[in-house]
Amino acid sequence: MLKQFYYLILTKKLIKKGSSLLLLSLMLSLNSCSSYQQFQEIAEEFEIPSKLFKSTYNQTWQAVLQIMQKYDLALQNQEAGVIKTRWIDNTLQLNFADSFGSRDSVKAAKFKLIVNVVKGFSGSREVAKVTVFKRQMIEQDFLQGWKVVTSDGILEKSLLYRIERVISIDNKLKKIEEQRSKELEEAF
């Protein structure tokens, strides 16, 4: 197609049509740049924060429950590995964070967390993968209604960090207990 286009322009049979086709191809190439930007935004939006933990599924699940106990849970299913919260109002936090920015304050804001825990194996060792998805919605005014906005990712990453800390503390406590039990066996 492109070779035919260049051939028609070079042979000057379709100079008038060639110039309009050239303009059309230029518009399409400019549109492809914007479509790449849209693709990049979509790819960043759907990049859900996740982390792989070198611990058992049950240990990871207990750590996630310990971290998520401060939120109002709507669903907690260990067999499916899903925890969902109810909608949580965060209007004050968003307006405070944006008070120094260029964005207008929002009338209302709410978010929901969805945490997935998946069991897997790395070689012969059991591992667990945790993903945290935050769905953030804002309402600028009553005429526009609720609009889904992308999350900044801070809450998701901090939850994954907290889960990691709970698991590492639990592992260290288990090692200390094992050392004490060995010392008691040797002393007996």
C-alpha positions in Angstrom: 0.0 0.0 0.0 2.7 2.4 1.0 4.9 1.5 -2.0 1.9 2.1 -4.3 1.4 5.5 -2.7 5.0 6.5 -3.3 4.9 5.2 -6.8 1.8 7.3 -7.7 3.4 10.4 -6.2 6.7 9.8 -8.1 5.0 9.2 -11.4 3.1 12.5 -10.9 -0.1 11.0 -12.1 -2.0 11.8 -8.9 -0.3 15.0 -7.7 -3.5 16.5 -6.4 -4.6 13.2 -4.9 -1.1 12.6 -3.7 -1.0 15.8 -1.8 -4.2 15.0 -0.1 -3.0 11.4 0.6 0.2 12.8 2.0 -1.8 15.1 4.3 -3.9 12.1 5.3 -0.8 9.9 6.0 0.7 12.8 8.1 -2.5 13.0 10.1 -2.5 9.2 10.7 1.2 9.3 11.8 0.4 12.1 14.3 -2.6 10.2 15.5 -0.4 7.1 16.1 1.7 9.1 18.6 -1.4 10.0 20.6 -2.5 6.4 20.5 0.8 5.4 21.9 0.3 7.9 24.7 -3.1 6.4 25.3 -1.5 2.9 25.4 1.1 4.1 27.8 -1.5 5.6 30.1 -3.6 2.4 30.0 -0.5 0.2 30.6 0.4 2.3 33.7 -3.2 2.3 34.9 -3.5 -1.5 34.7 -0.1 -2.2 36.3 -1.4 -3.5 39.6 1.2 -3.4 42.4 2.1 -6.9 43.5 4.8 -8.7 45.4 6.0 -12.3 45.6 6.6 -13.5 49.2 8.8 -16.6 50.0 6.4 -17.9 52.6 3.5 -20.2 52.8 0.0 -19.3 51.6 -1.4 -19.5 55.2 1.4 -17.3 56.7 0.9 -14.7 53.9 -2.9 -14.8 54.3 -2.6 -14.2 58.1 -0.2 -11.3 57.5 -2.7 -9.8 55.0 -5.5 -10.1 57.5 -3.4 -8.5 60.2 -2.7 -5.5 57.9 -6.3 -5.2 56.6 -8.0 -5.4 60.0 -8.1 -1.6 60.2 -10.3 -1.4 57.1 -14.0 -2.2 56.9 -14.0 -5.5 55.1 -16.9 -6.4 52.8 -15.5 -9.8 51.6 -12.9 -12.1 53.1 -12.5 -15.5 51.4 -9.4 -17.5 52.1 -10.3 -20.2 49.6 -10.5 -17.7 46.8 -7.7 -15.6 48.2 -9.7 -12.4 48.0 -10.2 -9.5 50.4 -12.4 -6.6 49.5 -13.2 -3.5 51.5 -16.3 -1.4 51.5 -16.1 2.1 50.0 -14.0 4.3 52.2 -14.4 8.1 52.2 -11.0 9.9 51.6 -12.2 13.4 50.6 -10.2 15.1 53.3 -7.0 13.3 52.3 -7.3 14.1 48.6 -8.1 17.8 49.2 -5.2 18.1 51.7 -2.8 16.5 49.3 -3.9 18.6 46.4 -4.1 21.9 48.4 -0.6 22.8 47.2 -1.2 21.6 43.7 -2.9 23.1 40.7 -5.9 20.8 40.8 -9.3 22.0 42.2 -10.6 20.4 45.3 -13.1 17.6 45.0 -16.6 17.5 46.5 -16.3 13.9 47.5 -13.9 11.0 47.1 -14.0 7.4 48.0 -11.9 4.3 47.4 -12.1 0.5 47.6 -9.3 -1.9 48.1 -9.1 -5.4 46.5 -6.4 -7.7 47.8 -5.6 -11.0 46.1 -3.4 -13.7 47.5 -2.3 -16.5 45.2 -0.5 -19.7 46.1 2.4 -20.8 43.9 5.6 -22.7 43.8 9.2 -21.6 43.1 11.0 -24.9 42.4 9.8 -27.0 45.3 9.3 -24.1 47.7 5.8 -22.7 48.3 5.5 -19.0 47.6 2.6 -16.5 47.7 1.9 -13.6 45.4 -0.1 -10.6 46.8 -1.7 -8.0 44.6 -3.3 -4.8 45.9 -5.7 -2.9 43.7 -7.1 0.5 44.7 -10.2 1.8 42.9 -10.4 5.6 43.5 -13.4 7.6 42.5 -14.0 11.3 42.8 -16.9 13.6 42.4 -16.1 17.2 41.3 -19.7 18.4 41.6 -23.2 16.9 41.5 -23.6 17.5 37.8 -20.6 15.4 36.7 -21.2 12.4 39.0 -18.5 9.9 40.1 -15.4 9.5 37.9 -12.8 6.8 38.3 -9.3 8.2 38.6 -5.9 6.5 38.6 -4.4 5.8 42.0 -1.0 7.2 42.9 0.1 3.8 44.1 1.4 5.0 47.5 -1.2 3.1 49.6 -0.8 -0.1 47.6 3.0 -0.1 47.9 2.8 0.7 51.6 0.4 -2.2 52.2 2.7 -4.5 50.4 5.6 -3.2 52.5 3.7 -3.7 55.7 2.8 -7.3 54.7 6.5 -7.9 54.0 7.4 -6.6 57.5 4.8 -8.8 59.3 6.1 -11.9 57.4 9.7 -11.1 58.2 9.0 -10.5 61.9 7.0 -13.7 62.0 9.9 -15.6 60.4 12.4 -14.1 62.9 10.2 -15.1 65.8 9.9 -18.7 64.5 13.8 -18.9 64.3 14.1 -17.6 67.9 11.6 -20.2 69.1 13.5 -22.9 67.3 16.8 -21.9 68.8 15.3 -21.8 72.3 13.7 -25.2 71.9 17.1 -26.6 70.7 18.9 -25.0 73.7 16.3 -26.5 76.1 16.7 -29.9 74.5 20.5 -29.7 74.8 20.3 -28.5 78.4 17.9 -31.4 79.4 
